[in-house]
């Protein structure tokens, strides 16, 4: 395993360089029509720290305009969250507890009279931001018709609003696999659509819940794309911030999967397990620039890519520390770091 000084602001760890090279070569050979990107949302696409403080999650930022029900949801969190990570509870029992937690929380949102305006106001007031390079990554994938599935056990409508307010645009290739709300004509929450997605079933089995971004608030009959074409894409780039996020590709009969983790805190304690579980690990709340280069390996012309590499090395000021990975096709050094 290769790594640099762990105190660096942005660092990448590749535990098995040869395996990663082989996976990149396989994805390149299959072509972009076989590739899909599966990404967790909170602390993966979004930053962990904002101005030195922990950023909010898409679920944690929600305020109902009803303090009583906000307090009730917090009480549920305080009770169930420790159970979610308890090592002594069997997975079958834990799954039932998570279904119970999500069901009670959703019921409180309906009972408390959550409105779509409250969602918009909550996002506007939230401490949440995307990592640098997310827009460029989405644009690169959109131009090549590579689908992006954002998996979340939270609320699709909040994630959509975060995308609208923070990125100020939508992407035709982005789908949300999450819990979707149904609002009445006055913008008041009346129910949830489909089966509940919680922290222990956030995987490809939930793909039928996926829908493209809505321009307006969600509706009962909102159109969804045919997901069969997504299921036929047998190469996966998986992005997450927890080892459990590797389960997002469960149920997908993939041929090649490159797994990328963003390890944001507890680095010394967690790096060993993360580097064994993931192909690539970015540390210290890293930006997305290295990942943009990773996905571009198969598609960027060599002379353009060479310029990117030299610019990257120039920015680092040290050629040796820039060479993190070698492209099998051209033997060009490729930096995944900055």
Residue pairs with C-beta under 8 A, 6 or more apart in sequence:
1 13
1 14
1 15
1 275
2 13
2 14
2 17
2 324
3 11
3 13
4 11
4 321
5 11
6 267
6 268
6 271
6 283
6 284
8 283
8 284
9 284
9 286
10 282
10 283
10 284
10 286
10 287
10 290
10 337
10 338
11 282
11 283
11 284
11 286
11 337
12 280
12 281
12 282
12 283
12 286
12 290
12 324
12 336
12 337
13 271
13 274
13 275
13 280
13 281
13 282
13 283
14 20
14 279
14 280
14 281
14 324
14 325
14 336
15 275
15 276
15 279
15 281
16 279
17 325
17 326
19 279
20 258
20 279
20 280
20 325
21 325
21 326
21 327
21 328
22 328
23 256
23 257
23 258
23 279
24 258
24 294
24 297
24 298
24 327
24 328
25 328
25 329
26 235
26 255
26 256
27 34
27 35
27 235
27 237
27 256
27 258
27 298
28 297
28 298
28 329
30 234
30 235
30 255
30 256
31 298
32 144
32 145
32 146
32 298
32 299
33 145
33 233
34 233
34 234
34 235
34 255
35 146
35 233
35 235
35 236
35 237
36 146
36 147
36 148
36 149
36 230
36 233
36 235
36 236
36 237
37 141
37 146
37 147
37 148
37 149
37 236
37 237
37 238
37 239
37 295
38 149
38 151
38 204
38 236
38 237
38 238
38 239
38 248
38 249
39 45
39 148
39 149
39 150
39 151
39 238
39 239
39 240
40 150
40 151
40 152
40 239
40 240
40 241
40 242
40 245
40 248
41 58
41 150
41 151
41 152
41 154
41 159
41 178
42 57
42 58
42 59
42 152
42 154
42 241
43 55
43 57
43 241
43 262
43 264
44 239
44 240
44 241
44 245
44 262
45 130
45 131
45 134
45 150
45 239
46 55
46 58
46 128
46 129
46 130
46 131
46 162
47 55
47 129
47 130
47 131
47 285
48 54
48 55
48 241
48 262
48 264
48 265
48 285
49 55
49 264
49 285
50 127
50 128
50 129
53 127
55 127
55 128
55 129
56 126
56 127
56 128
57 128
57 154
58 128
58 152
58 154
58 155
58 158
58 159
58 162
59 153
59 154
59 155
59 158
61 122
61 123
61 125
61 126
61 127
61 128
61 158
62 114
62 118
62 119
62 122
62 155
62 158
63 70
63 118
63 121
63 122
63 125
64 70
64 73
64 109
64 112
64 113
64 114
64 118
65 113
65 114
65 115
65 118
65 121
66 112
66 113
68 112
69 108
69 109
69 111
69 112
72 108
72 112
73 105
73 108
73 109
76 101
76 104
76 105
76 108
80 97
80 98
80 100
80 101
83 89
83 94
83 97
84 94
84 97
84 98
84 101
84 199
86 94
89 97
91 200
94 200
95 198
95 200
95 201
98 198
98 199
98 200
99 196
99 198
101 198
102 153
102 179
102 196
102 198
103 196
106 179
106 192
106 196
109 181
109 189
110 189
110 190
110 191
113 188
113 189
114 181
114 188
114 189
115 183
115 186
115 187
115 188
115 189
116 157
116 183
116 187
116 188
116 189
116 217
117 187
119 157
119 158
119 161
120 161
120 165
122 158
123 158
123 161
123 162
123 165
124 165
126 162
128 162
128 166
129 166
130 166
130 167
131 262
131 285
131 286
131 287
131 288
132 287
132 288
132 289
133 287
133 288
133 289
133 291
133 292
134 167
134 288
135 167
135 169
136 288
136 289
136 292
137 288
137 291
137 292
137 295
138 148
138 167
138 171
138 173
138 174
139 171
140 292
140 295
140 296
141 147
141 148
141 171
141 173
141 295
142 171
142 172
142 173
142 174
144 299
145 173
146 173
147 173
147 174
147 175
147 230
147 233
148 171
148 173
148 174
148 175
149 175
149 177
149 207
149 210
149 230
150 159
150 174
150 175
150 176
150 177
150 178
151 177
151 178
151 202
151 203
151 206
151 245
151 248
152 159
152 176
152 177
152 178
152 197
152 202
153 178
153 179
153 197
153 198
153 199
153 202
154 178
154 179
155 178
155 179
155 180
155 181
156 176
156 177
156 178
156 179
156 180
156 181
156 211
156 218
157 180
157 181
157 217
157 218
159 176
159 178
160 176
160 213
160 214
160 218
163 170
163 174
163 213
164 170
170 213
170 215
171 213
172 212
174 212
174 213
175 210
175 211
175 212
175 213
175 225
175 230
176 210
176 211
176 213
177 197
177 202
177 206
177 207
177 209
177 210
178 197
178 209
179 192
179 196
179 197
179 209
180 192
180 193
180 194
180 209
180 211
180 218
181 189
181 191
181 192
181 193
181 218
182 189
182 190
182 191
182 192
182 193
182 218
182 219
182 220
183 189
183 190
183 217
183 218
183 219
184 190
187 217
193 218
193 220
194 208
194 209
195 206
195 209
197 206
197 209
199 244
202 245
202 247
202 248
203 247
203 248
203 249
203 250
203 251
204 231
204 248
204 249
204 250
204 251
204 252
205 250
205 251
207 227
207 230
207 231
207 251
208 227
210 224
210 225
210 227
210 230
211 222
211 223
211 224
211 225
212 223
212 224
212 225
214 222
231 252
234 252
234 253
234 254
234 255
234 256
235 254
235 255
235 256
235 257
236 249
236 252
236 254
236 256
236 257
236 258
237 257
237 258
237 260
237 294
237 295
238 245
238 246
238 248
238 249
238 257
238 258
238 259
238 260
239 245
239 260
239 261
239 262
239 291
240 246
240 248
240 259
240 260
240 261
240 262
241 261
241 262
241 263
241 264
243 261
243 273
243 274
243 277
243 278
245 261
246 259
246 277
246 278
249 257
258 279
258 280
258 294
259 277
259 278
259 279
259 280
260 278
260 279
260 280
260 281
260 282
260 291
260 294
261 274
261 277
261 278
261 280
261 281
261 282
262 281
262 282
262 285
262 286
263 270
263 271
263 274
263 281
263 282
263 283
264 284
264 285
267 283
267 284
271 281
271 283
274 281
275 281
280 294
280 336
282 290
282 291
289 338
290 335
290 336
290 337
290 338
291 336
293 308
293 312
293 334
293 335
293 336
294 336
296 305
297 305
297 327
297 334
300 308
302 330
302 332
305 332
305 334
306 332
309 322
309 332
309 333
309 334
309 335
312 322
312 335
312 337
312 338
313 319
313 322
313 335
315 338
316 322
316 335
316 337
316 338
321 337
322 333
322 335
322 337
322 338
323 333
323 334
323 335
324 334
324 335
324 336
324 337
325 333
325 334
325 335
325 336
326 332
326 333
326 334
327 333
327 334
